[in-house]
């Protein structure tokens, strides 16, 4: 089921009953409470922050935050607070209440991507307007928004109470800067394998078919359930950000850019070209790739090759399982990508390639992990005679450990994977390849799977030792997503 509503006060949040956590979200660690007012013209944002005990250290994450701060004062004394870089210079004894104002429209205008939006929407990262203490693991900030009638808010944090637009901001990996949205935008709830997936759709100068876009996202999210039958995060948020103009638009790409942001919660941001026909969205793999990332937690930068590679591997398998790719086309894509990874910076290891020091390492980063995922998946299926697979490991991992509020290392992740198996496998692969130059050589494995390459084109040998395993990896499946 898909429900689309206009954002007006809490109307869209009222639909999210499955993720509303109620008063149980409040704990003894919630020592900070923020009241946020936004004026009807979306010009200014005013914040009153109260603390259970006096604090002496408050800062903003964005380097540009001070440019948009209009004023700041101690609520109790009325004394003005000076700013230095990203820090408020609080008195040594601390304060228990802060009051400050933000030039919301100026902050929004500083973001180039906002040029595509009309004035009904204001998009500003909380890192710009949220001046706060540093959060420890169990700390939380309760944020309550007071909005004029007809205006809505969307933030990546866990809802606390639908009736008063309140949320709980907790510690997170802060892998990027999440969006906060104010104004009039469309919000939808799509049922994906029993998960209510929230989708926020911003407005551009030209209208587009929001219902068709939501249906495409619901269908794409259903692809992810073809791994282990569930969506990885029951409280994820997807933002559809229409972009226009020659800077963003592409003649062939419906999804211009996508990313997953772990910042207060998990958000998938999709920058789309609304002028593209809906068929172009269904033919685009970007959303499947980004949603596949949610099957893993956020990994440290030098292990980015693992998360990117697993997403590359699964985007092709899942598109085949969903019937979007033929078996031959999926293996052609996998073969071509693995070949590009093999040819990329051959002197570097996957960890070194992902460190960011080498400009031409993108294909090594994106396909080393895919090679490792293929090796692990095939070996698990081989030794268990099909009872175990990478799908089953990820399903067990989701039940124990996702969504995760912290950053993981590659060794932590693969050690945990091995703990979910009777016989370890993943750390062996990691120790063999993570710091070794070159590329994991999967060519012998492809031959065993019956993937034969002639003149760069893939064909199949069904007499190969592991031909049945190859067919099982991409065999078309069905989900319980309504409409499929």
N, C-alpha and C positions, 0 to 999 in steps of 0.2 A: 504494500500500500504506500502511496505517495501523497503527502499533504503539503500544499504550498499555501503560505500565508504572507500577507504584507506585515512588515515589522511595525508594530505600534504597541508601545510599552512592552508588556510581557506576553503578548499573544503567541509569539513563536515559541517562547520557552514553556508555555503551558502545555505544549504538545509533547514535550520531552520527558514524560513521566517516568520512563524507564531509567533515566540517568539522574533524576533528581534525588539527592541524597538526604535531604531534610536536615533536621536539627542535629542528627548524629554526626554530621561533618564538623561540628564545633567541638573542639577539644581544649584541654587545659593549655595546650601549646599555642592556641590562637590568641596571642597577646596584642594583635594589631587589628584595628578596625578603620576602614577608610569609607567615607561618604563622598560620593562623586556627583556633582551637579553639572548638567550641560544645558546651555541656554537654547531657546527655540531656533535661533539663527545658526546654530552650530559654530559659533564664533569663538566661544570661550568655554573652558572646562575649569571648574572650581573644586578643590579637594580639601576636606578636613580629615586629618589623620590623627587618631587617638591611640595611645599606647598605655598598657597596664602599668608599666614602670618607666621612669625617665630614660630616654635614649640620647646618645650623643653622636651618633653616626648615621647619617642619611645621605643617600646618593642616588643618581640615576644611571642606568646602564649605557644610554646613548651618549656619545661624545658631543652631540649637538644639542642636548636637552636644555642647557642653560639659555640658548638663543630664544627659546619659546616660553620661558618662565617670566610671567608678568610681575609677580610679587610673591613674597613668602614672609610669614611672621609666626611668632609664638602666639598661639591662641590665648593663652592665659595672661601673658604680660603685654601683649600687643607689640612687642619689640620686633623690628624688622630683622630678617635673617639674610646675611650676605652669602653669596655663592662664589666658590672657587672651582673652576673647571666643572666636574660633575658632582661636587660635594656641597652640601649645605653646612656652613660654619656655625654649628650649634654651640651654645655655652657649655663650659666644662661640666656643669652639673646636669646637663641634659634638659630635655623638654618632654612633656607628656601629651602635647597637642600641637600639631602644625596646621597652618592654613595657607594654601597657595593657589595661584591661578595660572592657567596655561592658555596661550594663544593657539587655539586648536586649528583654526583655519590656516594660520601661517605655517604651522607644523605640517599640515596636510599638503600645502603647496610646495613644500620642500622636497616631497617625494615625486620623482619623475613619472612613475607609473600612474599616479593619481590624475594626470592630465587627461586620461581617457574617461574619467568618471564625471557624471553631472553633479550638480550641487545638492542633490538629495542625499549623497553619501559623503561621509568624512572618514578617511582611513588613516589612522596614526598608530604607530607601535606603542604599546605600553612602556617600552623602554624610554620613550620620550617624555611621557607625562607622569610616570609612576616613580616618585621619589620615595625611597623606602630603605629600611634597614636591611642588612644582608640576612638571608634566611638560612637557618640551619636545617638539618634533615627533617625534623618534626615540626618546624615552625609553619605557621600559616597566616595569611592576611585575609580577613573577611572584607570584601569590597561590595558596597551597596550603591547602586546607581539611582539617581532621581532624575527622570527624564520627562520633558513636556509630553503631553498627550499627542500621539501620532508618531513619536520617534521611538526607535528601538536601539538596542545595543547588542553587539556580539563580541565576546572575548573567549580566549582559549581555556579559561579556567573552569573548574567543576562547579556546576550550579548548586546552590544551597537551598534557595527558596524561590519558586516561580512567581510568587505573588509580589515580591518586592525587588526583583532584579538583583539578587545577591549571589556572590560567587566566592569561592575560596581559592586564593592563589597560594600554591605550595612550591617547594623547591623542585627543580627540574634540570635536565641536562643543559638547557639554554643553547641548543644547537644553532639557533638563529634568532631573529627578532620576529615574534608573532605579530599579527594584526589585531587591532581593536577597531570595530566598525560602529559608527554612530549615524543615525538618520533614518531614512526610509529605504529599505532594501527588502528583497524577497527572502523568505526562509522556508525551507522544506524539510520534512522528515520522511526518509525512505526506509522501508522495512527490508533489511538485508539479512536473510537467514536468522530472523528473530532479533536482530540488532536494529535499533532506531538510529539511523545515520543522519546527522544534522548537516544540511547543506545551505549555505548562505550565498545568495546571488546578488552581486552589486549591479547598479544601473549605469549604463553608458549613455552617451548622447543619443544613440539610436537604439530603439527597442529590439529585443531578440526573444526567441521562444524559450522562456525559462522552463516551462514544463517539459519540453523536449530535452533540454540539457539535463534536467534532473533525472529523467528516465534513462538517459545515457550513463550518468554516474551510477545510478542504481544497478544497471546492467553490468557496468565495469566492476563495481564493488562485489557483485556476485561472482566474478571471476576468481577473486581471492578466496572465496569459500570453497573453491574446487581443489584447494590444497588439503584442508583437514575439516571442512564442513562448517566452519565458523568464521566470523569476521574477527580479526585480531584484537580490536579495541572496541568495547561496547559504548564508548563515549567520545568517539573521534568527531572532528569537525572538518568539513570541506568548504573551502571558499572558492567561488567562481568569480574571477576578476576579469571582466571584459576589457581588452585593450584595442585601441584603434590607432591609425596613423602609420606611416611608413617605417617608423622606428621599431614598432612591435610586430606589425602584421606580416604574414608570410603568404605567398601564393599557394602554398601546399600544406601548411600545418594548421590544423584546427586548434591544437593545444600548443601555444607558443613557448610555454615554459611551465615546469611544475617542480615542486619541492615539498618535502615533509619537514615541518618545524616542530621540534620538541621544546616548547617554551611555555611552561605553565600547564600544558596539556599537549595533545598531539593534533596538529592541524595539517591538512594537505591543501596547498595553495595551487590552483590551476589558473594560469593566465591564458585566456582563450580569445580567439578571433571570432567575434559574433557574426561576422559576415560570411563565414564558411557554412556550407550546407551541413545538415545534421549527419549525413552519410560520412562526411570527412571526420567527424568526431569518432564514429564507430570504427573507422579505419586507422585511427591514431593509437599508438601503443603507450603514449606518455603516462596517462592516468593509471593504466595497469602496472607500469613500472613503479610509479610513486606509491601506490597503495600496497604493492608487494613489499616495500620497505618496512611496512608496519608489522611484518612477521618477525622482525628482529628489533632489539632495543637499539638505542643510539650508541655507536661505537666510537672509540677514540680515533683521532684523525689518521694516525698511521695504519689503522686497521680498516679504513674506509673501503679498501678493496674488497673486504668480506661483504659488507652490506650492499655495495654497488653490484658486486658480482652475483650475489644471491638474487637480487632484484632482476638483473639481466637474465639469469637462468629461468626464474619463475615467470617473467613476463612472457617468454616464448612458450613455455609449457602450458601456462594457464590460457593463453589465447588459443592454443590448439585444443585444449580440453573444452573450451567454451564454443568451439566450432568457428572461431574467427580466422584461424590459420589452418591450413591443411597440414598433415603430418610432415609432408615433404618440405613445405615452406618453413615450418618451425625449425626443422633440422638444418635447412639451408641457412637460416638466420643465425642459428647457434654456431654452425661451422664457420661462417664468414666472420662472426665476431671473435671466435677463438683464434682464428688465423690473424686477425688484426692485433689481438692481444699478444700473440707469439712474436709478431714483428716489431712490437713497440718496446723501445728502450731495453734491448736484450741484456744489457749489463746490469740492470737494476733488479733487486728483489721486489716482490709486491709491497712489503712494508716501506722500503725506500722510495718506491714509485709514488706511494700514497702520502709521503711526507710533505709534498708540495714544492720540493726544490727543483723538480724537473718539469719543464713546460710541456714536453711531448709525451708525457706518461699516461695520458687519459685512457687510452685503450688498454694499457697494462692494468690500470686501476680497475676499469670496468669489467675486464674479462678474466683476470686471475681468479677472482672469487667464483666466477661462473664455472671455471674448470674444476675448482675444488668441490663445488656443489655437485657437479655431474659425477665426479669420482665417488663422493660419499653416497650419493643417491643410488648409484648402480651397485656399489658394494653392499650397502644395506639390503637391497632387494635380492642380490645374489645369495648372500650368506643366510638369509632368513626365508628364502624361497618365496619372496613376495609378501611376507607378513609384516615386514618393517620397511621403511623408506624414509627419505628426508621429510616427506609429508608428515609421517607419524611422529618423528622427532620434534618438528616444529609445533605440532599439535600439543604434545606433552609440555613443551616449553611454554606455549601460550597459557596453558592452564596454571602453571606454577609461577610464571614470572612476567607476564605482560598484562597491561602496559607497565613499563618501568619508568621510575622517576629519576634514574641515575645513569651515568655514563659507564659503559662496560668496556673492558679490554678484549682483544681477540682471544687471549688465553682463558679469561674468565668465561666467555661465551662457550668456547669449545669444551672446556672442562665441564661445564654444566650440561652440555649436550651429551657428553660421554656418561655422565651420571644417570642419564635417562635411558641408557642402553645396558644390556647384560654384558656386552663385550665392547670395550672402547674402540673408537675409530678416529674421531675428529682431531684430537690433539696429535695423533700420529701424523695426520696430513698437515696440520698447521706447522709442526716442528720441521717437517720435511721441506715445505715450500715457502713459508712466510718470509724467511730471511735469505733464501737462496736466489742467486741471480738466474736469469732465464725465465722460462714459463712452464707451468705444469704440462707435461707432454701427454695429452689425451688422445693422440692419434691412434695408438694401439687399442685403446678402449673403444674408440669410434668404430674401428674395424670389427671388434668383437660384437658390437651392437648392430653391425650390418649397415653402417653408414659409409657408403662408398662414394669417393669423390673422383670425378673424371672431368678434366678441363675446368675445374672450379665448380661444377654442378654436382649436387648431391643426388644419389639414387640409393635404393635399398637392396640389400641381399638378405632375403628371408631365411636363408640356410645358415646364417651366422649363429655363433654360439649363444649370443644374448639378444637375438632378434625379438623374442617375446618381451624382454625387458624394455627394449626400445619402444615397441608398440604400446606397452603399458604406460610409459612416461607421458605420452601425448594423447592417449585414448580419450575420445570425447566423453564428457560426463555431464550430469545434470545436477542442478542445485535446487534447493527448496525456495529460491527467491521467486515471489509471485510473478507470473508472466513468463517464466522460463519452462 
